[in-house]
Amino acid sequence: MLSLDGNRNLAAMGRTADYSHQTCGIAGTLEIVGDPWTLLILRDAFRGIRRFEQWQERLGVARNVLAARLKSLVAHGVLETRRYSERPPRQEYILTEKGQALRPVLLTMADWGNKHVYGDKAPVRFVHDHCGQDFVPRLVCEHCGEGLIPGDLRHIHVNENAMTVGEALARADED
């Protein structure tokens, strides 16, 4: 979120981390969705939650914090608003295509948490409707279909002059 003077207002978001000088896709993702409340908001959006009051009730997050996170997600194009009531004016929040693209990230995080936090006592499991089996996320190469194992990837710098996260987000704000 940019303040009026063009600087990221991290304090207003309740965040202390600043990834704006990093040149990394992970840092860029964290800049937009790295706040814990934001991830839980997204989790619930994938579960069909669309309205402010629903999130506030489910998460117990302070109203000002929730409002700031929703505003940021809308500003970054992860959510969009749709009016559902004229009197009083009320809107709901819908995942955009950009927001939907976070689904594999959240499923992978949930799988990691189930395995490494809960072990065999996970509170939730996902079942693939098509085959009826427990769903376990798996990374595969889009080109050959092979699953990834440790040592299968090389990190290649393709643009030594890449913009920083802050520059890339500022540019996106201009578009």
C-alpha positions in Angstrom: 0.0 0.0 0.0 1.4 3.3 -1.0 1.1 6.4 1.2 0.4 9.8 -0.2 4.1 10.5 -0.4 4.7 7.4 -2.5 6.3 5.3 0.2 5.1 2.0 1.4 3.2 2.5 4.6 4.2 -0.7 6.4 3.3 0.6 9.8 -0.3 1.2 8.9 -0.4 -2.4 7.7 1.0 -3.7 11.0 4.1 -5.0 9.2 7.7 -4.4 9.9 9.3 -6.4 7.0 10.2 -4.4 3.9 10.9 -6.5 0.7 10.8 -3.5 -1.6 14.6 -3.6 -2.2 14.7 -7.3 -3.0 14.9 -8.7 -6.5 13.1 -12.0 -6.0 9.7 -13.5 -6.9 9.3 -14.9 -3.4 9.9 -11.4 -1.9 7.4 -10.0 -4.4 4.8 -12.5 -3.3 5.5 -11.8 0.4 5.1 -8.1 -0.2 1.5 -8.7 -1.4 0.3 -11.7 0.5 3.0 -12.4 3.2 1.1 -11.1 6.1 -0.5 -13.9 8.2 -3.9 -12.2 8.3 -3.8 -11.9 4.5 -3.1 -15.6 4.1 -6.0 -16.5 6.3 -8.3 -14.1 4.4 -7.3 -15.8 1.2 -7.8 -19.2 2.7 -11.4 -18.2 3.6 -12.0 -16.6 0.2 -11.2 -20.0 -1.4 -13.8 -21.5 1.0 -16.4 -19.1 -0.3 -16.2 -16.2 2.2 -16.9 -13.0 0.4 -18.2 -10.4 3.0 -16.4 -8.3 5.5 -18.6 -9.4 8.4 -18.0 -13.1 7.6 -14.3 -12.7 7.8 -14.4 -10.6 10.9 -16.6 -13.2 12.6 -14.5 -16.2 11.5 -11.0 -14.7 12.1 -11.7 -12.4 15.0 -9.3 -9.9 13.5 -9.7 -6.2 14.3 -12.0 -4.4 11.8 -9.3 -1.8 10.9 -6.7 -4.6 10.2 -9.2 -6.6 8.1 -10.2 -3.4 6.2 -6.5 -2.6 5.5 -5.8 -6.2 4.3 -8.9 -6.3 2.0 -8.0 -2.8 0.6 -4.5 -4.0 -0.2 -5.7 -7.2 -1.9 -8.0 -5.2 -4.0 -5.3 -2.6 -4.8 -3.0 -5.5 -6.0 -5.7 -7.1 -8.1 -6.0 -10.3 -6.0 -9.6 -9.5 -5.0 -12.2 -7.4 -6.7 -15.3 -5.8 -5.2 -18.9 -6.3 -6.2 -21.8 -4.4 -4.8 -24.5 -6.7 -3.3 -26.6 -4.0 -1.6 -27.5 -0.5 -2.5 -29.1 0.4 0.8 -27.1 0.4 2.8 -24.2 0.2 0.3 -22.4 -3.1 0.8 -19.8 -4.9 -1.3 -18.4 -8.4 -1.4 -14.9 -9.5 -2.3 -14.3 -11.9 -5.1 -11.0 -13.7 -6.1 -9.7 -12.5 -9.4 -7.8 -14.6 -11.9 -4.6 -13.3 -10.1 -6.1 -14.4 -6.8 -7.1 -17.8 -8.1 -3.5 -18.3 -9.1 -2.6 -18.5 -5.4 -4.6 -21.7 -4.9 -1.7 -24.1 -5.4 0.4 -22.0 -3.0 -2.2 -22.2 -0.3 -2.8 -25.9 -0.9 0.9 -26.6 -0.6 1.1 -24.5 2.6 -1.8 -26.4 4.0 -0.2 -29.7 3.2 3.1 -28.6 4.8 1.3 -27.5 7.9 -0.7 -30.7 8.2 2.5 -32.8 7.9 5.0 -30.7 9.8 2.8 -29.0 12.4 0.0 -31.6 13.1 1.6 -34.9 11.9 -1.0 -37.6 11.9 -3.6 -35.4 13.7 -4.2 -32.9 10.9 -7.5 -30.9 11.4 -8.3 -30.9 7.7 -7.7 -33.1 4.7 -8.5 -32.5 1.1 -10.2 -35.1 -1.1 -10.0 -35.0 -4.9 -13.6 -35.2 -6.1 -12.6 -36.8 -9.4 -10.9 -39.9 -7.9 -12.1 -39.8 -4.2 -8.5 -40.0 -2.9 -6.7 -37.7 -0.5 -5.2 -34.8 -2.4 -1.5 -34.2 -1.9 0.0 -31.3 -3.9 2.8 -32.3 -6.2 5.1 -30.1 -8.3 5.6 -31.3 -11.9 7.4 -29.9 -14.9 4.9 -28.3 -17.3 6.9 -29.5 -20.3 7.7 -33.1 -19.5 5.3 -33.9 -16.6 8.0 -35.3 -14.4 7.7 -34.7 -10.6 10.4 -32.6 -9.0 12.8 -34.1 -6.6 15.7 -32.4 -4.7 18.5 -31.4 -7.1 16.3 -31.3 -10.2 16.3 -27.5 -10.6 19.0 -25.0 -11.4 18.7 -21.3 -10.4 19.7 -19.2 -13.4 19.8 -15.4 -13.3 18.1 -14.3 -16.5 18.0 -10.5 -15.8 20.8 -9.0 -13.8 19.1 -5.6 -14.2 15.7 -6.8 -12.9 13.6 -4.2 -11.1 13.3 -4.4 -7.3 10.0 -5.5 -5.8 9.3 -1.9 -5.0 10.0 -0.7 -8.5 7.9 -3.5 -10.0 4.9 -2.8 -7.7 5.2 0.9 -8.4 5.1 0.2 -12.1 2.1 -2.0 -11.7 0.3 0.8 -9.8 0.9 3.1 -12.8 -0.7 0.6 -15.2 
